[in-house]
Amino acid sequence: MPHWSVYTGENEPHDGIAHLPAPPPWRAFDGGPALPPPLDSDDATAVSPDRVHRAKSYVATPESVRLVNAALCLRRPLLVTGPPGTGKSSLAYAVARELRLGPVLRWNITSRSTLADGLYQYDPLSRLYAAREGTDKPGGVEDHLRLGPLGTALLPYDRPRALLVDEIDKSDLDLPNDLLNVLEEGQYEIPELVRAARHCGDGAAEVLADGTDTPVTVHRGRIRCRAFPFVVLTSNGEREFPPAFLRRCVRLKLRRPGRDQLTDIVRAHLNTPDGHADRLITRFLERAGGGELATDQLLNALYLTGVAGLDAESRDDLAEQLMPYLSATADGDGF
């Protein structure tokens, strides 16, 4: 039997995903025809310097490695909770890079986000204008439709796509429940294409997917995954989720990093810490005991005080100003 652990957290890309054990019988999917995984170069945002850096510099904990592999093997979403700045979103990019899953599909959640937003966007007004001008071809609904991040992740790729559903705790109360059926079944329908298929011989439509201008073929408006995507749902812990939603997720809780992990994080982002970095890490940990701080505040302070050409006293003062508490009450500014 293949080894269940394919993600190592060592940030070295490899093809271990090809040796992922077979899914549990209740999580096997058979969508098709199979699509090859896209290249990073197919999506310009995937090769942007910020995304490449956060993927290469992510410092995984043994617990996160273990639970990422559990989610991959069980074909279940990974619900990642924790304070701001603990690397919840970066985890998706790190896994996608190491396992060569292609560009990360990102769905940023707001209070107005709906399931339909994640699946696809349809623009009826553009189709109406095209019909008035006589440029709309018969059955051409696909020209006015584009798959969303979730809809693209569920295409029948022959290896999992990585989908980041960021800050799901900011969603409307109904969204987690609305996601249940789609993530459980690994499939969905596009009603506009289902109706159009009745007037088209083979029912095939060429539709643009998220993050690329290369169309994919959708048959009779129905999409079913082949390899269940690696879905990372992030939450700052600002709300409770329904039990039916939680039991369908593998749950990872990230904690504030200690000294050793902070040192590894600083080394990954800014090379080997010097004496000033060690002092600033100590000061950061001392302040973190009195209020909420994020790791990127420490990185900002280290970077700026390292390039500003300041004397020691000025560097320390600037570092303090760059690391205010994230809650007003901790700084004594609350009411």
C-alpha positions as CSV (number, residue, x, y, z in Angstrom):
1,M,0.0,0.0,0.0
2,P,1.4,3.5,-0.8
3,H,2.6,5.5,2.1
4,W,-0.1,7.8,3.3
5,S,2.2,10.8,3.9
6,V,3.0,12.6,0.6
7,Y,3.4,16.2,1.9
8,T,6.7,16.6,3.8
9,G,6.7,20.3,4.6
10,E,10.3,20.6,3.4
11,N,9.5,23.0,0.5
12,E,11.1,20.8,-2.1
13,P,8.8,20.2,-5.1
14,H,8.2,16.6,-6.0
15,D,5.6,14.3,-7.7
16,G,4.6,12.4,-4.5
17,I,0.9,13.2,-5.2
18,A,1.0,10.5,-7.9
19,H,1.5,8.0,-5.1
20,L,-1.4,9.2,-2.9
21,P,-3.3,6.2,-1.6
22,A,-6.7,5.4,-3.1
23,P,-9.6,7.3,-1.6
24,P,-12.0,5.7,0.9
25,P,-14.9,4.1,-1.1
26,W,-17.3,6.8,0.1
27,R,-14.9,9.5,-1.3
28,A,-14.2,8.1,-4.8
29,F,-15.0,10.3,-7.8
30,D,-15.2,9.4,-11.5
31,G,-15.6,12.7,-13.4
32,G,-14.2,12.9,-16.9
33,P,-12.8,13.1,-19.4
34,A,-9.6,13.7,-17.4
35,L,-7.9,17.1,-17.7
36,P,-4.2,17.6,-17.3
37,P,-3.1,19.8,-14.4
38,P,-2.4,23.4,-15.4
39,L,1.0,24.9,-15.3
40,D,1.9,27.7,-13.0
41,S,2.7,29.8,-16.1
42,D,-1.0,29.5,-17.1
43,D,-1.9,31.9,-14.4
44,A,0.1,35.1,-14.1
45,T,-0.8,35.6,-10.4
46,A,0.6,32.2,-9.6
47,V,4.1,33.2,-10.5
48,S,3.9,36.7,-8.9
49,P,6.9,37.2,-6.5
50,D,4.8,37.5,-3.4
51,R,3.0,34.2,-3.9
52,V,6.2,32.4,-4.8
53,H,8.0,33.7,-1.7
54,R,5.2,32.8,0.7
55,A,5.1,29.3,-0.7
56,K,8.9,28.8,-0.5
57,S,9.3,30.3,2.9
58,Y,6.5,28.6,4.8
59,V,7.6,26.9,7.9
60,A,5.4,23.9,8.6
61,T,4.9,22.3,12.0
62,P,4.7,18.5,12.5
63,E,1.0,18.8,13.3
64,S,0.2,20.7,10.1
65,V,2.1,18.2,8.0
66,R,0.2,15.3,9.6
67,L,-3.2,16.9,9.1
68,V,-2.5,18.1,5.5
69,N,-1.8,14.5,4.7
70,A,-4.9,13.3,6.5
71,A,-7.0,15.8,4.4
72,L,-5.4,14.6,1.2
73,C,-5.9,10.9,1.9
74,L,-9.5,11.3,3.1
75,R,-10.4,13.7,0.3
76,R,-11.8,16.1,2.8
77,P,-11.5,19.9,3.2
78,L,-8.9,21.2,5.7
79,L,-10.4,23.8,8.1
80,V,-7.5,25.9,9.4
81,T,-8.1,28.2,12.3
82,G,-5.9,30.4,14.3
83,P,-5.0,34.0,15.1
84,P,-4.1,36.5,12.3
85,G,-0.6,36.1,11.0
86,T,0.0,32.4,11.8
87,G,0.3,31.3,8.1
88,K,-3.2,29.9,7.5
89,S,-3.4,31.1,3.9
90,S,0.3,30.5,3.1
91,L,-0.2,26.8,3.9
92,A,-2.2,26.3,0.7
93,Y,0.5,27.9,-1.4
94,A,3.2,25.8,0.3
95,V,1.4,22.5,-0.3
96,A,0.5,23.4,-3.9
97,R,4.2,24.2,-4.6
98,E,5.6,21.1,-3.0
99,L,3.1,18.7,-4.6
100,R,3.0,20.5,-8.0
101,L,-0.7,21.0,-7.9
102,G,-0.6,24.0,-10.2
103,P,-1.8,27.6,-9.5
104,V,-3.7,28.0,-6.2
105,L,-7.4,28.9,-6.8
106,R,-8.3,31.6,-4.3
107,W,-11.8,32.6,-3.2
108,N,-11.8,35.5,-0.8
109,I,-15.0,35.4,1.3
110,T,-17.0,38.5,2.3
111,S,-20.3,38.9,4.1
112,R,-22.0,39.0,0.6
113,S,-20.4,35.8,-0.8
114,T,-22.7,33.1,-2.0
115,L,-22.2,29.5,-3.2
116,A,-22.9,30.7,-6.8
117,D,-20.1,33.2,-6.7
118,G,-17.6,30.4,-6.0
119,L,-19.1,28.1,-8.7
120,Y,-19.5,30.4,-11.7
121,Q,-20.4,33.9,-12.8
122,Y,-23.0,34.5,-15.6
123,D,-23.5,37.9,-17.1
124,P,-27.0,38.0,-18.6
125,L,-26.7,41.7,-19.5
126,S,-23.7,41.1,-21.8
127,R,-25.7,38.3,-23.6
128,L,-28.7,40.6,-24.0
129,Y,-26.5,43.3,-25.6
130,A,-24.9,40.7,-27.9
131,A,-28.4,39.5,-28.9
132,R,-29.4,43.0,-29.7
133,E,-26.3,43.6,-31.8
134,G,-26.7,40.3,-33.6
135,T,-23.3,39.0,-32.4
136,D,-24.7,36.3,-30.0
137,K,-24.4,32.8,-31.6
138,P,-27.1,30.2,-31.1
139,G,-26.6,28.5,-27.8
140,G,-23.8,30.9,-27.0
141,V,-24.5,31.2,-23.3
142,E,-21.0,29.9,-22.6
143,D,-19.5,33.2,-24.0
144,H,-21.1,35.0,-21.1
145,L,-20.1,32.6,-18.3
146,R,-16.9,31.9,-16.4
147,L,-16.2,29.3,-13.8
148,G,-15.3,30.5,-10.3
149,P,-12.5,29.2,-8.0
150,L,-14.7,26.4,-6.5
151,G,-16.2,25.5,-9.8
152,T,-12.8,25.3,-11.4
153,A,-11.4,23.2,-8.6
154,L,-14.1,20.6,-9.2
155,L,-13.3,20.1,-12.9
156,P,-12.1,16.5,-13.6
157,Y,-8.4,17.1,-13.3
158,D,-6.3,14.0,-13.0
159,R,-4.6,15.4,-9.9
160,P,-6.0,17.6,-7.2
161,R,-6.2,21.4,-7.6
162,A,-5.5,23.5,-4.6
163,L,-8.3,25.8,-3.5
164,L,-8.0,28.4,-0.8
165,V,-11.3,29.6,0.6
166,D,-10.0,32.5,2.7
167,E,-11.7,33.8,5.9
168,I,-14.9,31.7,5.7
169,D,-15.8,33.0,9.1
170,K,-16.7,36.3,7.5
171,S,-19.4,34.7,5.3
172,D,-23.1,34.9,5.6
173,L,-24.5,32.3,8.1
174,D,-25.8,30.1,5.3
175,L,-22.6,29.7,3.2
176,P,-21.0,26.8,5.2
177,N,-24.2,24.8,5.0
178,D,-24.6,25.7,1.3
179,L,-21.1,24.3,0.7
180,L,-21.9,21.0,2.3
181,N,-23.6,19.3,-0.6
182,V,-21.1,20.5,-3.3
183,L,-18.1,19.4,-1.3
184,E,-19.7,16.1,-0.3
185,E,-20.8,15.2,-3.8
186,G,-17.9,16.7,-5.7
187,Q,-20.1,17.9,-8.4
188,Y,-22.6,20.6,-9.5
189,E,-24.7,21.8,-12.4
190,I,-24.8,25.1,-14.3
191,P,-28.5,25.6,-15.1
192,E,-27.9,27.9,-18.0
193,L,-25.7,25.3,-19.7
194,V,-28.2,22.5,-18.9
195,R,-31.0,24.4,-20.6
196,A,-28.7,25.3,-23.6
197,A,-27.7,21.7,-24.0
198,R,-31.3,20.8,-25.0
199,H,-30.7,22.8,-28.2
200,C,-27.2,21.6,-28.9
201,G,-26.4,18.2,-30.5
202,D,-23.6,17.0,-28.2
203,G,-24.3,19.4,-25.3
204,A,-20.7,20.4,-25.1
205,A,-19.8,24.0,-24.2
206,E,-16.4,25.7,-24.1
207,V,-16.2,27.7,-20.8
208,L,-13.4,29.8,-19.4
209,A,-12.0,28.6,-16.1
210,D,-10.8,30.7,-13.2
211,G,-7.3,32.1,-13.5
212,T,-6.9,31.3,-17.2
213,D,-8.1,32.3,-20.7
214,T,-7.9,28.7,-21.9
215,P,-11.4,27.2,-22.2
216,V,-12.5,23.8,-20.8
217,T,-15.2,21.6,-22.2
218,V,-18.3,21.2,-20.0
219,H,-20.8,18.4,-21.1
220,R,-24.5,19.1,-20.7
221,G,-23.9,21.7,-17.9
222,R,-22.7,19.1,-15.4
223,I,-19.3,19.1,-13.7
224,R,-17.9,16.3,-11.5
225,C,-14.4,16.1,-10.1
226,R,-12.0,13.2,-10.7
227,A,-9.4,14.0,-8.1
228,F,-11.0,15.8,-5.2
229,P,-9.3,19.1,-4.7
230,F,-7.1,20.1,-1.8
231,V,-9.4,22.6,-0.1
232,V,-8.1,24.9,2.6
233,L,-10.7,26.9,4.5
234,T,-9.3,29.5,6.8
235,S,-10.9,31.1,9.8
236,N,-9.8,33.5,12.4
237,G,-12.1,31.8,14.9
238,E,-14.6,34.7,14.9
239,R,-17.7,32.4,14.8
240,E,-18.9,28.9,15.3
241,F,-19.6,26.5,12.4
242,P,-22.5,24.0,12.3
243,P,-21.6,20.5,13.4
244,A,-22.6,19.1,10.0
245,F,-20.0,21.3,8.4
246,L,-17.3,20.5,11.0
247,R,-17.6,16.7,10.7
248,R,-16.9,16.9,7.0
249,C,-13.6,18.7,7.6
250,V,-10.2,17.8,8.9
251,R,-9.5,20.5,11.5
252,L,-6.1,22.2,12.1
253,K,-5.6,24.8,14.7
254,L,-2.5,26.9,14.3
255,R,-1.0,28.4,17.4
256,R,1.3,31.4,17.9
257,P,4.9,30.3,17.1
258,G,7.4,30.0,19.9
259,R,11.0,31.1,19.8
260,D,12.4,28.2,17.8
261,Q,9.7,28.4,15.1
262,L,10.0,32.2,15.0
263,T,13.7,31.9,14.4
264,D,13.0,29.4,11.6
265,I,10.4,31.8,10.1
266,V,12.8,34.8,10.2
267,R,15.6,32.6,8.7
268,A,13.2,31.5,5.9
269,H,12.2,35.1,5.1
270,L,15.3,37.2,5.9
271,N,18.2,34.7,6.1
272,T,20.1,33.9,9.3
273,P,19.0,36.1,12.2
274,D,21.7,38.3,13.7
275,G,22.1,39.6,17.2
276,H,19.5,42.4,16.6
277,A,17.0,39.8,15.3
278,D,17.5,37.7,18.4
279,R,16.8,40.7,20.6
280,L,13.8,41.7,18.6
281,I,12.4,38.1,18.7
282,T,12.8,38.2,22.5
283,R,11.0,41.6,22.7
284,F,8.2,40.3,20.4
285,L,7.6,37.3,22.6
286,E,7.6,39.5,25.7
287,R,5.0,41.8,24.2
288,A,2.9,38.9,22.8
289,G,2.2,37.9,26.4
290,G,0.3,41.1,26.9
291,G,-1.8,41.3,23.7
292,E,-2.3,40.1,20.2
293,L,0.6,40.4,17.8
294,A,1.1,38.9,14.3
295,T,4.3,37.3,13.0
296,D,4.3,39.6,9.9
297,Q,4.7,42.6,12.3
298,L,8.0,41.1,13.6
299,L,9.1,40.5,10.0
300,N,8.2,44.1,9.0
301,A,10.2,45.4,12.0
302,L,13.2,43.3,11.3
303,Y,13.3,44.2,7.6
304,L,12.9,47.9,8.1
305,T,15.3,48.3,11.0
306,G,17.8,46.3,9.0
307,V,17.8,48.6,6.0
308,A,17.1,52.0,7.5
309,G,20.7,52.7,8.6
310,L,19.6,53.7,12.1
311,D,21.6,53.7,15.3
312,A,20.7,51.0,17.9
313,E,18.4,53.2,20.0
314,S,16.5,54.5,16.9
315,R,16.1,50.9,15.6
316,D,14.6,49.8,18.9
317,D,12.2,52.7,18.9
318,L,11.1,52.1,15.3
319,A,10.6,48.4,16.0
320,E,8.3,49.2,19.0
321,Q,6.2,51.4,16.7
322,L,5.9,48.7,14.1
323,M,4.6,46.2,16.6
324,P,1.5,47.7,18.2
325,Y,-1.1,45.4,19.6
326,L,-3.8,44.4,17.2
327,S,-6.5,45.1,19.8
328,A,-7.1,48.6,21.1
329,T,-7.6,47.5,24.7
330,A,-4.2,45.9,24.9
331,D,-2.6,49.2,24.1
332,G,-4.7,51.0,26.7
333,D,-6.8,52.8,24.0
334,G,-10.0,51.0,24.6
335,F,-13.0,52.4,26.4
